[in-house]
Amino acid sequence: MTQETIKVEGMSCGHCVMRVKKAIEGVQGVQKVDVSLENKQAVVEFDEGKTDVEKIKAAIKESGYEPV
Ligand SMILES: [Cu+2]
């Protein structure tokens, strides 16, 4: 299992946090997601054999937010 911290721009409330969390959870291979509005970041645990950071970032982007 790999853990990565991804900075996310554009979140302004709990609703945004839920949208980003749901988007990341929808990526196959993701095990655990913790999104922080205060820190503007997502801490993601995932199976390296099934997904990668680029795919997770793409899912964040699709949900309307900006991974950095
Ligand atoms: Cu919001």
N, CA, C, O and the ligand as a Tripos MOL2 file, in Angstrom:
@<TRIPOS>MOLECULE
protein
  273   271    69     0     0
PROTEIN
NO_CHARGES

@<TRIPOS>ATOM
      1 N           0.8480   -1.2040    0.0000 N.3       1 MET1
      2 CA          0.0000    0.0000    0.0000 C.3       1 MET1
      3 C           0.8810    1.2520    0.0000 C.2       1 MET1
      4 O           1.8760    1.3310    0.7200 O.2       1 MET1
      5 N           0.4950    2.2140   -0.8160 N.am      2 THR2
      6 CA          1.2440    3.4580   -0.9190 C.3       2 THR2
      7 C           0.3880    4.6000   -0.3720 C.2       2 THR2
      8 O          -0.8270    4.6160   -0.5710 O.2       2 THR2
      9 N           1.0120    5.5450    0.3090 N.am      3 GLN3
     10 CA          0.2860    6.7210    0.7680 C.3       3 GLN3
     11 C           0.8770    7.9650    0.1280 C.2       3 GLN3
     12 O           2.0900    8.1770    0.1390 O.2       3 GLN3
     13 N          -0.0070    8.7800   -0.4300 N.am      4 GLU4
     14 CA          0.4370   10.0250   -1.0640 C.3       4 GLU4
     15 C          -0.4100   11.1820   -0.5590 C.2       4 GLU4
     16 O          -1.6020   11.0290   -0.2930 O.2       4 GLU4
     17 N           0.2260   12.3440   -0.4300 N.am      5 THR5
     18 CA         -0.5070   13.5530   -0.0770 C.3       5 THR5
     19 C          -0.5880   14.4190   -1.3210 C.2       5 THR5
     20 O           0.4320   14.7890   -1.9020 O.2       5 THR5
     21 N          -1.8190   14.7420   -1.7280 N.am      6 ILE6
     22 CA         -2.0210   15.5500   -2.9300 C.3       6 ILE6
     23 C          -2.6570   16.8800   -2.5340 C.2       6 ILE6
     24 O          -3.7150   16.9100   -1.9060 O.2       6 ILE6
     25 N          -2.0120   17.9590   -2.9000 N.am      7 LYS7
     26 CA         -2.5720   19.2860   -2.6270 C.3       7 LYS7
     27 C          -3.7260   19.5350   -3.5930 C.2       7 LYS7
     28 O          -3.6290   19.2290   -4.7810 O.2       7 LYS7
     29 N          -4.8180   20.0930   -3.0740 N.am      8 VAL8
     30 CA         -5.9990   20.3450   -3.9060 C.3       8 VAL8
     31 C          -6.4350   21.8000   -3.7580 C.2       8 VAL8
     32 O          -6.7200   22.2690   -2.6570 O.2       8 VAL8
     33 N          -6.4800   22.5000   -4.8830 N.am      9 GLU9
     34 CA         -6.9130   23.9000   -4.8870 C.3       9 GLU9
     35 C          -8.4010   23.9890   -5.2060 C.2       9 GLU9
     36 O          -8.9330   23.1610   -5.9440 O.2       9 GLU9
     37 N          -9.0620   24.9810   -4.6560 N.am     10 GLY10
     38 CA        -10.4370   25.2810   -5.0450 C.3      10 GLY10
     39 C         -11.5140   24.8200   -4.0860 C.2      10 GLY10
     40 O         -12.6920   25.1020   -4.3050 O.2      10 GLY10
     41 N         -11.1360   24.1110   -3.0190 N.am     11 MET11
     42 CA        -12.1470   23.6690   -2.0500 C.3      11 MET11
     43 C         -12.4550   24.8070   -1.0830 C.2      11 MET11
     44 O         -11.5470   25.4340   -0.5370 O.2      11 MET11
     45 N         -13.7690   25.0720   -0.8750 N.am     12 SER12
     46 CA        -14.1150   26.1710    0.0150 C.3      12 SER12
     47 C         -15.0630   25.7920    1.1440 C.2      12 SER12
     48 O         -15.2850   26.5950    2.0490 O.2      12 SER12
     49 N         -15.6290   24.5810    1.1120 N.am     13 CYS13
     50 CA        -16.5420   24.1860    2.1820 C.3      13 CYS13
     51 C         -16.6310   22.6660    2.2840 C.2      13 CYS13
     52 O         -15.9740   21.9420    1.5360 O.2      13 CYS13
     53 N         -17.4470   22.1970    3.2170 N.am     14 GLY14
     54 CA        -17.5930   20.7640    3.4370 C.3      14 GLY14
     55 C         -18.1360   20.0310    2.2260 C.2      14 GLY14
     56 O         -17.8390   18.8570    2.0040 O.2      14 GLY14
     57 N         -18.9360   20.7410    1.4510 N.am     15 HIS15
     58 CA        -19.4970   20.1470    0.2340 C.3      15 HIS15
     59 C         -18.3760   19.8210   -0.7640 C.2      15 HIS15
     60 O         -18.3690   18.7540   -1.3770 O.2      15 HIS15
     61 N         -17.4560   20.7320   -0.9100 N.am     16 CYS16
     62 CA        -16.3050   20.5170   -1.7970 C.3      16 CYS16
     63 C         -15.4980   19.3160   -1.3110 C.2      16 CYS16
     64 O         -15.0790   18.4780   -2.1100 O.2      16 CYS16
     65 N         -15.2870   19.2380   -0.0110 N.am     17 VAL17
     66 CA        -14.5180   18.1420    0.5720 C.3      17 VAL17
     67 C         -15.1700   16.8050    0.2240 C.2      17 VAL17
     68 O         -14.4880   15.8510   -0.1490 O.2      17 VAL17
     69 N         -16.5100   16.7460    0.3510 N.am     18 MET18
     70 CA        -17.2300   15.5090    0.0440 C.3      18 MET18
     71 C         -17.1030   15.1410   -1.4340 C.2      18 MET18
     72 O         -16.9490   13.9710   -1.7860 O.2      18 MET18
     73 N         -17.1690   16.1570   -2.2850 N.am     19 ARG19
     74 CA        -17.0560   15.8950   -3.7300 C.3      19 ARG19
     75 C         -15.6890   15.3280   -4.0870 C.2      19 ARG19
     76 O         -15.5810   14.3800   -4.8650 O.2      19 ARG19
     77 N         -14.6550   15.9130   -3.5140 N.am     20 VAL20
     78 CA        -13.2950   15.4440   -3.7860 C.3      20 VAL20
     79 C         -13.1080   14.0330   -3.2210 C.2      20 VAL20
     80 O         -12.5100   13.1710   -3.8640 O.2      20 VAL20
     81 N         -13.6280   13.8100   -2.0100 N.am     21 LYS21
     82 CA        -13.5040   12.4990   -1.3570 C.3      21 LYS21
     83 C         -14.1870   11.4260   -2.2100 C.2      21 LYS21
     84 O         -13.6120   10.3710   -2.4780 O.2      21 LYS21
     85 N         -15.4220   11.7110   -2.6300 N.am     22 LYS22
     86 CA        -16.1780   10.7520   -3.4480 C.3      22 LYS22
     87 C         -15.4480   10.4600   -4.7650 C.2      22 LYS22
     88 O         -15.3890    9.3150   -5.2130 O.2      22 LYS22
     89 N         -14.9000   11.5010   -5.3690 N.am     23 ALA23
     90 CA        -14.1990   11.3340   -6.6490 C.3      23 ALA23
     91 C         -12.9880   10.4160   -6.4830 C.2      23 ALA23
     92 O         -12.7450    9.5340   -7.3070 O.2      23 ALA23
     93 N         -12.2360   10.6350   -5.4110 N.am     24 ILE24
     94 CA        -11.0440    9.8100   -5.1840 C.3      24 ILE24
     95 C         -11.4380    8.3810   -4.8220 C.2      24 ILE24
     96 O         -10.8080    7.4200   -5.2640 O.2      24 ILE24
     97 N         -12.4840    8.2540   -4.0140 N.am     25 GLU25
     98 CA        -12.9510    6.9200   -3.6180 C.3      25 GLU25
     99 C         -13.4170    6.1030   -4.8230 C.2      25 GLU25
    100 O         -13.3990    4.8720   -4.8010 O.2      25 GLU25
    101 N         -13.8350    6.8120   -5.8720 N.am     26 GLY26
    102 CA        -14.3120    6.1380   -7.0690 C.3      26 GLY26
    103 C         -13.2050    5.5430   -7.9350 C.2      26 GLY26
    104 O         -13.4790    4.7930   -8.8720 O.2      26 GLY26
    105 N         -11.9690    5.8740   -7.6220 N.am     27 VAL27
    106 CA        -10.8430    5.3380   -8.3930 C.3      27 VAL27
    107 C         -10.5320    3.9250   -7.9020 C.2      27 VAL27
    108 O         -10.3270    3.7020   -6.7090 O.2      27 VAL27
    109 N         -10.5010    2.9910   -8.8240 N.am     28 GLN28
    110 CA        -10.2330    1.6000   -8.4610 C.3      28 GLN28
    111 C          -8.8350    1.4540   -7.8670 C.2      28 GLN28
    112 O          -7.8600    1.9500   -8.4310 O.2      28 GLN28
    113 N          -8.7440    0.7790   -6.7380 N.am     29 GLY29
    114 CA         -7.4570    0.5600   -6.0990 C.3      29 GLY29
    115 C          -7.2320    1.4750   -4.9020 C.2      29 GLY29
    116 O          -6.2920    1.2780   -4.1310 O.2      29 GLY29
    117 N          -8.1070    2.4860   -4.7480 N.am     30 VAL30
    118 CA         -7.9860    3.3960   -3.6110 C.3      30 VAL30
    119 C          -8.5760    2.7340   -2.3700 C.2      30 VAL30
    120 O          -9.6990    2.2320   -2.3980 O.2      30 VAL30
    121 N          -7.8050    2.7380   -1.2790 N.am     31 GLN31
    122 CA         -8.2240    2.0730   -0.0480 C.3      31 GLN31
    123 C          -8.7610    3.0410    0.9970 C.2      31 GLN31
    124 O          -9.7300    2.7500    1.6990 O.2      31 GLN31
    125 N          -8.1060    4.2070    1.0870 N.am     32 LYS32
    126 CA         -8.4680    5.1250    2.1570 C.3      32 LYS32
    127 C          -8.2380    6.5620    1.6870 C.2      32 LYS32
    128 O          -7.2380    6.8630    1.0350 O.2      32 LYS32
    129 N          -9.1810    7.4420    2.0290 N.am     33 VAL33
    130 CA         -9.0660    8.8440    1.6280 C.3      33 VAL33
    131 C          -9.3620    9.7470    2.8180 C.2      33 VAL33
    132 O         -10.3500    9.5560    3.5270 O.2      33 VAL33
    133 N          -8.5090   10.7150    3.0230 N.am     34 ASP34
    134 CA         -8.7600   11.7080    4.0620 C.3      34 ASP34
    135 C          -8.5440   13.0790    3.4310 C.2      34 ASP34
    136 O          -7.4170   13.4480    3.1000 O.2      34 ASP34
    137 N          -9.6350   13.8310    3.2650 N.am     35 VAL35
    138 CA         -9.5360   15.1450    2.6360 C.3      35 VAL35
    139 C          -9.6470   16.2210    3.7070 C.2      35 VAL35
    140 O         -10.5680   16.2060    4.5240 O.2      35 VAL35
    141 N          -8.7110   17.1430    3.6950 N.am     36 SER36
    142 CA         -8.7160   18.2390    4.6690 C.3      36 SER36
    143 C          -8.9200   19.5790    3.9830 C.2      36 SER36
    144 O          -8.1520   19.9710    3.1030 O.2      36 SER36
    145 N          -9.9700   20.2730    4.4020 N.am     37 LEU37
    146 CA        -10.2600   21.6030    3.8590 C.3      37 LEU37
    147 C          -9.2200   22.5990    4.3850 C.2      37 LEU37
    148 O          -8.7220   23.4520    3.6490 O.2      37 LEU37
    149 N          -8.9120   22.4650    5.6620 N.am     38 GLU38
    150 CA         -7.9640   23.3610    6.3170 C.3      38 GLU38
    151 C          -6.5730   23.3010    5.6720 C.2      38 GLU38
    152 O          -5.9370   24.3290    5.4350 O.2      38 GLU38
    153 N          -6.1170   22.0700    5.3940 N.am     39 ASN39
    154 CA         -4.7840   21.8980    4.8150 C.3      39 ASN39
    155 C          -4.7890   21.8840    3.2980 C.2      39 ASN39
    156 O          -3.7360   21.7910    2.6670 O.2      39 ASN39
    157 N          -5.9950   21.9770    2.7040 N.am     40 LYS40
    158 CA         -6.1470   21.9530    1.2470 C.3      40 LYS40
    159 C          -5.4210   20.7620    0.6390 C.2      40 LYS40
    160 O          -4.6440   20.9030   -0.3060 O.2      40 LYS40
    161 N          -5.6860   19.5980    1.1950 N.am     41 GLN41
    162 CA         -5.0080   18.4180    0.6790 C.3      41 GLN41
    163 C          -5.8130   17.1410    0.8730 C.2      41 GLN41
    164 O          -6.7340   17.0830    1.6870 O.2      41 GLN41
    165 N          -5.4470   16.1280    0.1130 N.am     42 ALA42
    166 CA         -6.0320   14.8070    0.2390 C.3      42 ALA42
    167 C          -4.9160   13.8120    0.5310 C.2      42 ALA42
    168 O          -3.9140   13.7560   -0.1820 O.2      42 ALA42
    169 N          -5.1010   13.0350    1.5830 N.am     43 VAL43
    170 CA         -4.1550   11.9630    1.8900 C.3      43 VAL43
    171 C          -4.8220   10.6710    1.4180 C.2      43 VAL43
    172 O          -5.8930   10.2940    1.8930 O.2      43 VAL43
    173 N          -4.1650   10.0110    0.4770 N.am     44 VAL44
    174 CA         -4.7670    8.8550   -0.1790 C.3      44 VAL44
    175 C          -3.8920    7.6170   -0.0210 C.2      44 VAL44
    176 O          -2.6850    7.6540   -0.2590 O.2      44 VAL44
    177 N          -4.5210    6.5310    0.3810 N.am     45 GLU45
    178 CA         -3.8380    5.2410    0.4520 C.3      45 GLU45
    179 C          -4.3510    4.3930   -0.6870 C.2      45 GLU45
    180 O          -5.5600    4.2240   -0.8510 O.2      45 GLU45
    181 N          -3.4280    3.8550   -1.4810 N.am     46 PHE46
    182 CA         -3.8800    3.0800   -2.6290 C.3      46 PHE46
    183 C          -2.9420    1.9330   -2.9680 C.2      46 PHE46
    184 O          -1.7810    1.8980   -2.5600 O.2      46 PHE46
    185 N          -3.4940    0.9930   -3.7340 N.am     47 ASP47
    186 CA         -2.7490   -0.1730   -4.1930 C.3      47 ASP47
    187 C          -2.0170    0.2140   -5.4770 C.2      47 ASP47
    188 O          -2.6450    0.4820   -6.5010 O.2      47 ASP47
    189 N          -0.7030    0.2420   -5.4160 N.am     48 GLU48
    190 CA          0.1280    0.6600   -6.5480 C.3      48 GLU48
    191 C          -0.0580   -0.1910   -7.8090 C.2      48 GLU48
    192 O           0.1740    0.2640   -8.9290 O.2      48 GLU48
    193 N          -0.4780   -1.4200   -7.5930 N.am     49 GLY49
    194 CA         -0.6830   -2.3030   -8.7340 C.3      49 GLY49
    195 C          -1.9590   -1.9890   -9.4960 C.2      49 GLY49
    196 O          -2.1430   -2.4390  -10.6270 O.2      49 GLY49
    197 N          -2.8420   -1.2120   -8.8700 N.am     50 LYS50
    198 CA         -4.1440   -0.9290   -9.4880 C.3      50 LYS50
    199 C          -4.3200    0.5060   -9.9560 C.2      50 LYS50
    200 O          -5.0720    0.7660  -10.8950 O.2      50 LYS50
    201 N          -3.6430    1.4270   -9.3170 N.am     51 THR51
    202 CA         -3.7890    2.8240   -9.7300 C.3      51 THR51
    203 C          -2.5120    3.6010   -9.4160 C.2      51 THR51
    204 O          -1.5690    3.0620   -8.8370 O.2      51 THR51
    205 N          -2.4980    4.8690   -9.8040 N.am     52 ASP52
    206 CA         -1.3370    5.7120   -9.5060 C.3      52 ASP52
    207 C          -1.7920    7.1460   -9.2470 C.2      52 ASP52
    208 O          -2.9650    7.4850   -9.4000 O.2      52 ASP52
    209 N          -0.8390    7.9660   -8.8560 N.am     53 VAL53
    210 CA         -1.1580    9.3510   -8.4850 C.3      53 VAL53
    211 C          -1.7940   10.1160   -9.6490 C.2      53 VAL53
    212 O          -2.6860   10.9380   -9.4410 O.2      53 VAL53
    213 N          -1.3370    9.8460  -10.8610 N.am     54 GLU54
    214 CA         -1.8670   10.5610  -12.0230 C.3      54 GLU54
    215 C          -3.3640   10.2910  -12.2140 C.2      54 GLU54
    216 O          -4.1300   11.1960  -12.5460 O.2      54 GLU54
    217 N          -3.7680    9.0330  -12.0010 N.am     55 LYS55
    218 CA         -5.1820    8.6850  -12.1400 C.3      55 LYS55
    219 C          -6.0180    9.3440  -11.0480 C.2      55 LYS55
    220 O          -7.1400    9.7860  -11.2920 O.2      55 LYS55
    221 N          -5.4630    9.4020   -9.8560 N.am     56 ILE56
    222 CA         -6.1750   10.0410   -8.7440 C.3      56 ILE56
    223 C          -6.3080   11.5380   -9.0110 C.2      56 ILE56
    224 O          -7.3570   12.1330   -8.7660 O.2      56 ILE56
    225 N          -5.2370   12.1360   -9.5150 N.am     57 LYS57
    226 CA         -5.2780   13.5710   -9.8440 C.3      57 LYS57
    227 C          -6.2980   13.8440  -10.9430 C.2      57 LYS57
    228 O          -6.9840   14.8650  -10.9170 O.2      57 LYS57
    229 N          -6.3980   12.9290  -11.9110 N.am     58 ALA58
    230 CA         -7.3680   13.0940  -13.0020 C.3      58 ALA58
    231 C          -8.7920   13.0770  -12.4530 C.2      58 ALA58
    232 O          -9.6470   13.8390  -12.9030 O.2      58 ALA58
    233 N          -9.0420   12.1960  -11.4700 N.am     59 ALA59
    234 CA        -10.3780   12.0960  -10.8630 C.3      59 ALA59
    235 C         -10.7150   13.3790  -10.1020 C.2      59 ALA59
    236 O         -11.8560   13.8400  -10.1300 O.2      59 ALA59
    237 N          -9.7240   13.9520   -9.4250 N.am     60 ILE60
    238 CA         -9.9330   15.2090   -8.6900 C.3      60 ILE60
    239 C         -10.2980   16.3140   -9.6780 C.2      60 ILE60
    240 O         -11.2210   17.0940   -9.4420 O.2      60 ILE60
    241 N          -9.5680   16.3680  -10.7740 N.am     61 LYS61
    242 CA         -9.8000   17.3660  -11.8060 C.3      61 LYS61
    243 C         -11.2090   17.2410  -12.3940 C.2      61 LYS61
    244 O         -11.8990   18.2370  -12.6120 O.2      61 LYS61
    245 N         -11.6180   15.9920  -12.6460 N.am     62 GLU62
    246 CA        -12.9620   15.7300  -13.1950 C.3      62 GLU62
    247 C         -14.0590   16.2020  -12.2570 C.2      62 GLU62
    248 O         -15.1420   16.5850  -12.7000 O.2      62 GLU62
    249 N         -13.7780   16.1730  -10.9530 N.am     63 SER63
    250 CA        -14.7980   16.5990   -9.9890 C.3      63 SER63
    251 C         -14.8660   18.1210   -9.8880 C.2      63 SER63
    252 O         -15.7260   18.6550   -9.1880 O.2      63 SER63
    253 N         -13.9720   18.8200  -10.5760 N.am     64 GLY64
    254 CA        -14.0330   20.2750  -10.6390 C.3      64 GLY64
    255 C         -13.0150   21.0000   -9.7760 C.2      64 GLY64
    256 O         -13.1150   22.2120   -9.5850 O.2      64 GLY64
    257 N         -12.0370   20.2710   -9.2520 N.am     65 TYR65
    258 CA        -11.0250   20.8960   -8.3950 C.3      65 TYR65
    259 C          -9.6430   20.7080   -9.0050 C.2      65 TYR65
    260 O          -9.4650   19.9340   -9.9460 O.2      65 TYR65
    261 N          -8.6770   21.4190   -8.4600 N.am     66 GLU66
    262 CA         -7.3610   21.4590   -9.0910 C.3      66 GLU66
    263 C          -6.2690   20.8070   -8.2420 C.2      66 GLU66
    264 O          -5.8380   21.3690   -7.2360 O.2      66 GLU66
    265 N          -5.8240   19.6160   -8.6560 N.am     67 PRO67
    266 CA         -4.7140   18.9900   -7.9330 C.3      67 PRO67
    267 C          -3.3970   19.6660   -8.3000 C.2      67 PRO67
    268 O          -3.1840   20.0320   -9.4560 O.2      67 PRO67
    269 N          -2.5190   19.8290   -7.3250 N.am     68 VAL68
    270 CA         -1.2150   20.4420   -7.6240 C.3      68 VAL68
    271 C          -0.0490   19.5480   -7.2300 C.2      68 VAL68
    272 O           1.1080   19.9240   -7.4190 O.2      68 VAL68
    273 CU        -17.7720   23.9940   -1.3590 Cu       69 CU69
@<TRIPOS>BOND
     1     1     2 1
     2     2     3 1
     3     3     4 2
     4     3     5 am
     5     5     6 1
     6     6     7 1
     7     7     8 2
     8     7     9 am
     9     9    10 1
    10    10    11 1
    11    11    12 2
    12    11    13 am
    13    13    14 1
    14    14    15 1
    15    15    16 2
    16    15    17 am
    17    17    18 1
    18    18    19 1
    19    19    20 2
    20    19    21 am
    21    21    22 1
    22    22    23 1
    23    23    24 2
    24    23    25 am
    25    25    26 1
    26    26    27 1
    27    27    28 2
    28    27    29 am
    29    29    30 1
    30    30    31 1
    31    31    32 2
    32    31    33 am
    33    33    34 1
    34    34    35 1
    35    35    36 2
    36    35    37 am
    37    37    38 1
    38    38    39 1
    39    39    40 2
    40    39    41 am
    41    41    42 1
    42    42    43 1
    43    43    44 2
    44    43    45 am
    45    45    46 1
    46    46    47 1
    47    47    48 2
    48    47    49 am
    49    49    50 1
    50    50    51 1
    51    51    52 2
    52    51    53 am
    53    53    54 1
    54    54    55 1
    55    55    56 2
    56    55    57 am
    57    57    58 1
    58    58    59 1
    59    59    60 2
    60    59    61 am
    61    61    62 1
    62    62    63 1
    63    63    64 2
    64    63    65 am
    65    65    66 1
    66    66    67 1
    67    67    68 2
    68    67    69 am
    69    69    70 1
    70    70    71 1
    71    71    72 2
    72    71    73 am
    73    73    74 1
    74    74    75 1
    75    75    76 2
    76    75    77 am
    77    77    78 1
    78    78    79 1
    79    79    80 2
    80    79    81 am
    81    81    82 1
    82    82    83 1
    83    83    84 2
    84    83    85 am
    85    85    86 1
    86    86    87 1
    87    87    88 2
    88    87    89 am
    89    89    90 1
    90    90    91 1
    91    91    92 2
    92    91    93 am
    93    93    94 1
    94    94    95 1
    95    95    96 2
    96    95    97 am
    97    97    98 1
    98    98    99 1
    99    99   100 2
   100    99   101 am
   101   101   102 1
   102   102   103 1
   103   103   104 2
   104   103   105 am
   105   105   106 1
   106   106   107 1
   107   107   108 2
   108   107   109 am
   109   109   110 1
   110   110   111 1
   111   111   112 2
   112   111   113 am
   113   113   114 1
   114   114   115 1
   115   115   116 2
   116   115   117 am
   117   117   118 1
   118   118   119 1
   119   119   120 2
   120   119   121 am
   121   121   122 1
   122   122   123 1
   123   123   124 2
   124   123   125 am
   125   125   126 1
   126   126   127 1
   127   127   128 2
   128   127   129 am
   129   129   130 1
   130   130   131 1
   131   131   132 2
   132   131   133 am
   133   133   134 1
   134   134   135 1
   135   135   136 2
   136   135   137 am
   137   137   138 1
   138   138   139 1
   139   139   140 2
   140   139   141 am
   141   141   142 1
   142   142   143 1
   143   143   144 2
   144   143   145 am
   145   145   146 1
   146   146   147 1
   147   147   148 2
   148   147   149 am
   149   149   150 1
   150   150   151 1
   151   151   152 2
   152   151   153 am
   153   153   154 1
   154   154   155 1
   155   155   156 2
   156   155   157 am
   157   157   158 1
   158   158   159 1
   159   159   160 2
   160   159   161 am
   161   161   162 1
   162   162   163 1
   163   163   164 2
   164   163   165 am
   165   165   166 1
   166   166   167 1
   167   167   168 2
   168   167   169 am
   169   169   170 1
   170   170   171 1
   171   171   172 2
   172   171   173 am
   173   173   174 1
   174   174   175 1
   175   175   176 2
   176   175   177 am
   177   177   178 1
   178   178   179 1
   179   179   180 2
   180   179   181 am
   181   181   182 1
   182   182   183 1
   183   183   184 2
   184   183   185 am
   185   185   186 1
   186   186   187 1
   187   187   188 2
   188   187   189 am
   189   189   190 1
   190   190   191 1
   191   191   192 2
   192   191   193 am
   193   193   194 1
   194   194   195 1
   195   195   196 2
   196   195   197 am
   197   197   198 1
   198   198   199 1
   199   199   200 2
   200   199   201 am
   201   201   202 1
   202   202   203 1
   203   203   204 2
   204   203   205 am
   205   205   206 1
   206   206   207 1
   207   207   208 2
   208   207   209 am
   209   209   210 1
   210   210   211 1
   211   211   212 2
   212   211   213 am
   213   213   214 1
   214   214   215 1
   215   215   216 2
   216   215   217 am
   217   217   218 1
   218   218   219 1
   219   219   220 2
   220   219   221 am
   221   221   222 1
   222   222   223 1
   223   223   224 2
   224   223   225 am
   225   225   226 1
   226   226   227 1
   227   227   228 2
   228   227   229 am
   229   229   230 1
   230   230   231 1
   231   231   232 2
   232   231   233 am
   233   233   234 1
   234   234   235 1
   235   235   236 2
   236   235   237 am
   237   237   238 1
   238   238   239 1
   239   239   240 2
   240   239   241 am
   241   241   242 1
   242   242   243 1
   243   243   244 2
   244   243   245 am
   245   245   246 1
   246   246   247 1
   247   247   248 2
   248   247   249 am
   249   249   250 1
   250   250   251 1
   251   251   252 2
   252   251   253 am
   253   253   254 1
   254   254   255 1
   255   255   256 2
   256   255   257 am
   257   257   258 1
   258   258   259 1
   259   259   260 2
   260   259   261 am
   261   261   262 1
   262   262   263 1
   263   263   264 2
   264   263   265 am
   265   265   266 1
   266   266   267 1
   267   267   268 2
   268   267   269 am
   269   269   270 1
   270   270   271 1
   271   271   272 2
@<TRIPOS>SUBSTRUCTURE
     1 MET1         2 RESIDUE 1 A MET
     2 THR2         6 RESIDUE 1 A THR
     3 GLN3        10 RESIDUE 1 A GLN
     4 GLU4        14 RESIDUE 1 A GLU
     5 THR5        18 RESIDUE 1 A THR
     6 ILE6        22 RESIDUE 1 A ILE
     7 LYS7        26 RESIDUE 1 A LYS
     8 VAL8        30 RESIDUE 1 A VAL
     9 GLU9        34 RESIDUE 1 A GLU
    10 GLY10       38 RESIDUE 1 A GLY
    11 MET11       42 RESIDUE 1 A MET
    12 SER12       46 RESIDUE 1 A SER
    13 CYS13       50 RESIDUE 1 A CYS
    14 GLY14       54 RESIDUE 1 A GLY
    15 HIS15       58 RESIDUE 1 A HIS
    16 CYS16       62 RESIDUE 1 A CYS
    17 VAL17       66 RESIDUE 1 A VAL
    18 MET18       70 RESIDUE 1 A MET
    19 ARG19       74 RESIDUE 1 A ARG
    20 VAL20       78 RESIDUE 1 A VAL
    21 LYS21       82 RESIDUE 1 A LYS
    22 LYS22       86 RESIDUE 1 A LYS
    23 ALA23       90 RESIDUE 1 A ALA
    24 ILE24       94 RESIDUE 1 A ILE
    25 GLU25       98 RESIDUE 1 A GLU
    26 GLY26      102 RESIDUE 1 A GLY
    27 VAL27      106 RESIDUE 1 A VAL
    28 GLN28      110 RESIDUE 1 A GLN
    29 GLY29      114 RESIDUE 1 A GLY
    30 VAL30      118 RESIDUE 1 A VAL
    31 GLN31      122 RESIDUE 1 A GLN
    32 LYS32      126 RESIDUE 1 A LYS
    33 VAL33      130 RESIDUE 1 A VAL
    34 ASP34      134 RESIDUE 1 A ASP
    35 VAL35      138 RESIDUE 1 A VAL
    36 SER36      142 RESIDUE 1 A SER
    37 LEU37      146 RESIDUE 1 A LEU
    38 GLU38      150 RESIDUE 1 A GLU
    39 ASN39      154 RESIDUE 1 A ASN
    40 LYS40      158 RESIDUE 1 A LYS
    41 GLN41      162 RESIDUE 1 A GLN
    42 ALA42      166 RESIDUE 1 A ALA
    43 VAL43      170 RESIDUE 1 A VAL
    44 VAL44      174 RESIDUE 1 A VAL
    45 GLU45      178 RESIDUE 1 A GLU
    46 PHE46      182 RESIDUE 1 A PHE
    47 ASP47      186 RESIDUE 1 A ASP
    48 GLU48      190 RESIDUE 1 A GLU
    49 GLY49      194 RESIDUE 1 A GLY
    50 LYS50      198 RESIDUE 1 A LYS
    51 THR51      202 RESIDUE 1 A THR
    52 ASP52      206 RESIDUE 1 A ASP
    53 VAL53      210 RESIDUE 1 A VAL
    54 GLU54      214 RESIDUE 1 A GLU
    55 LYS55      218 RESIDUE 1 A LYS
    56 ILE56      222 RESIDUE 1 A ILE
    57 LYS57      226 RESIDUE 1 A LYS
    58 ALA58      230 RESIDUE 1 A ALA
    59 ALA59      234 RESIDUE 1 A ALA
    60 ILE60      238 RESIDUE 1 A ILE
    61 LYS61      242 RESIDUE 1 A LYS
    62 GLU62      246 RESIDUE 1 A GLU
    63 SER63      250 RESIDUE 1 A SER
    64 GLY64      254 RESIDUE 1 A GLY
    65 TYR65      258 RESIDUE 1 A TYR
    66 GLU66      262 RESIDUE 1 A GLU
    67 PRO67      266 RESIDUE 1 A PRO
    68 VAL68      270 RESIDUE 1 A VAL
    69 CU69       273 GROUP 0 **** ****
